[in-house]
Amino acid sequence: MFVIRRATAADREAVEELTRARARWMAERGVRGAQGWERFAEESGRQAAVPDTPVWVVATETGRVIGRTTLGEQTPLWGWTEEEQAQPAYFLNTTVTHPEFAGQRVGSLLAWWAVDRAAATGQEWVRRAVGPDPGLLRYYCDVQGWRIIHQTERYGEDAYMLGREAESLPDLAHHLLAPA
């Protein structure tokens, strides 16, 4: 059972630590992008501490922060049409989960929570982007239910714009301690 809530200044160190733990895990496995996550750790904590930044955390029953994501209300300009940018949608990005909780689908829980929250708040879509990692793309599509809306190029590499229509997911409550 988990709690998903807005991040606060008190979460700063925990968010930095979980981001560093993810970077170490990635580096140990030779996963591309590990250095970027290590550099991002401090910024990730800073973002969590800023009340106006839409950072959300997932915590255990004991209050340990084990995941973070950003759920913005604006679709980025790159990769999306003007029509898509005008639709009511959340944009999910910078999701990081602590590797100690691998297999518990903490990242999936955050993604599904975003889809459910979008439905509850009148959004039509939840969108996200993923780079040229075929394993992550498959996971997002096959496990989390995203579909590829567009394929584009970003910084000289393939990037995939993913989307899910907002929908109520009542079974999500079985994984959460309290409503988000």
C-alpha positions in Angstrom: 0.0 0.0 0.0 1.2 3.4 -0.9 0.3 7.1 -0.7 0.7 9.5 -3.6 0.8 13.1 -2.6 2.2 16.5 -3.6 5.9 16.8 -2.7 6.9 19.3 0.0 10.2 20.9 1.0 10.5 18.1 3.6 10.9 15.6 0.7 13.9 17.3 -0.9 16.6 15.0 0.6 14.5 11.8 0.0 13.9 12.7 -3.6 17.6 13.5 -4.2 18.5 10.1 -2.5 16.1 8.1 -4.6 17.3 9.8 -7.8 20.9 9.0 -6.9 20.0 5.4 -6.1 18.3 5.0 -9.5 21.4 6.5 -11.2 23.7 4.1 -9.4 21.4 1.2 -10.3 21.5 2.2 -13.9 25.3 2.7 -13.9 25.8 -0.8 -12.4 23.8 -2.3 -15.3 25.3 -0.1 -18.0 22.0 1.5 -18.7 22.3 4.6 -20.9 21.6 7.9 -19.2 22.8 7.0 -15.7 25.1 10.0 -15.6 22.3 12.3 -16.5 20.2 11.0 -13.6 23.1 11.5 -11.2 23.5 15.1 -12.3 19.7 15.6 -12.1 19.5 14.3 -8.5 20.0 17.7 -6.8 17.7 19.5 -9.3 15.1 16.8 -8.7 15.2 17.5 -4.9 15.0 21.3 -5.6 11.9 20.8 -7.8 10.2 18.7 -5.1 10.8 21.5 -2.6 9.2 24.3 -4.7 5.4 24.5 -4.1 4.6 25.7 -7.6 6.3 22.8 -9.3 3.9 19.9 -9.9 6.0 17.2 -8.3 4.2 14.3 -6.8 5.8 11.5 -4.6 4.8 8.0 -3.8 5.5 6.9 -0.2 5.3 3.7 1.7 3.0 3.3 4.8 5.9 4.4 6.9 6.3 7.6 4.9 9.5 6.7 3.0 9.5 8.4 -0.4 10.2 5.8 -3.0 9.1 7.5 -6.2 8.6 10.9 -7.8 7.1 12.3 -10.9 6.1 15.6 -12.4 2.5 16.0 -13.6 2.3 19.3 -15.6 -0.8 20.8 -17.2 0.9 21.8 -20.4 1.8 19.6 -23.3 5.3 20.5 -24.6 5.6 22.3 -27.9 8.0 19.8 -29.4 6.5 16.5 -30.7 2.9 17.5 -30.5 0.5 19.3 -32.9 -1.1 22.6 -32.1 -4.4 20.8 -31.9 -3.0 18.4 -29.3 -1.4 21.1 -27.3 -4.8 22.8 -27.0 -6.5 19.7 -25.6 -6.9 19.5 -21.8 -4.1 17.1 -20.9 -1.5 16.3 -18.2 2.1 15.7 -19.2 3.9 13.1 -17.1 7.6 13.3 -16.9 10.7 12.7 -14.8 9.3 9.7 -13.1 12.0 8.1 -10.9 11.5 5.1 -8.6 13.8 3.7 -6.0 15.4 0.4 -7.2 14.9 -1.3 -3.9 11.2 -1.5 -4.8 11.8 -3.1 -8.2 9.0 -5.4 -9.2 6.4 -3.6 -7.2 5.5 -1.4 -10.2 5.8 1.9 -8.4 6.3 3.7 -11.7 3.3 2.0 -13.1 1.3 3.0 -10.1 2.3 6.6 -10.7 1.4 6.4 -14.4 -2.0 4.8 -13.7 -2.7 7.3 -10.9 -2.0 10.1 -13.4 -4.6 8.6 -15.8 -7.2 8.3 -13.0 -6.4 11.8 -11.8 -6.8 13.2 -15.3 -10.3 11.7 -15.5 -11.2 13.1 -12.1 -10.0 16.6 -12.9 -11.5 17.0 -16.4 -8.4 16.3 -18.5 -8.8 14.4 -21.7 -5.3 12.9 -22.0 -2.2 12.1 -20.1 0.9 12.3 -22.3 4.6 11.5 -21.9 7.7 11.1 -24.0 10.4 8.4 -24.1 13.7 8.4 -25.9 15.3 5.6 -28.0 15.1 2.9 -25.3 13.2 0.0 -26.9 12.8 -1.8 -23.5 11.3 1.2 -21.8 9.1 1.9 -24.7 7.8 -1.7 -24.7 7.2 -1.5 -20.9 5.3 1.7 -21.2 3.1 0.4 -23.9 2.7 -3.3 -22.9 2.5 -2.9 -19.1 1.3 0.6 -18.5 -1.1 0.9 -21.4 0.4 3.8 -23.3 0.2 4.0 -27.1 2.6 5.7 -29.5 1.0 8.9 -30.8 4.0 10.3 -32.7 7.6 9.4 -33.4 9.9 12.3 -33.9 13.5 13.2 -33.5 14.9 15.0 -30.5 18.6 15.8 -30.1 19.4 13.6 -33.0 17.7 10.5 -31.7 14.3 8.9 -31.9 11.7 10.1 -29.5 8.3 8.7 -29.0 5.3 10.8 -27.9 3.0 8.6 -25.9 -0.6 9.1 -24.8 -3.4 7.6 -22.8 -6.9 8.8 -22.7 -8.0 9.9 -19.2 -10.1 7.2 -17.5 -11.3 6.3 -14.1 -9.4 3.4 -12.7 -11.3 2.3 -9.6 -9.0 -0.7 -8.9 -6.2 1.8 -8.3 -7.6 2.4 -4.8 -6.6 -1.1 -3.8 -2.9 0.0 -4.0 -3.3 3.3 -2.2 -3.6 4.1 1.5 -5.6 7.3 1.0 -7.1 9.1 -2.0 -4.6 11.2 -3.9 
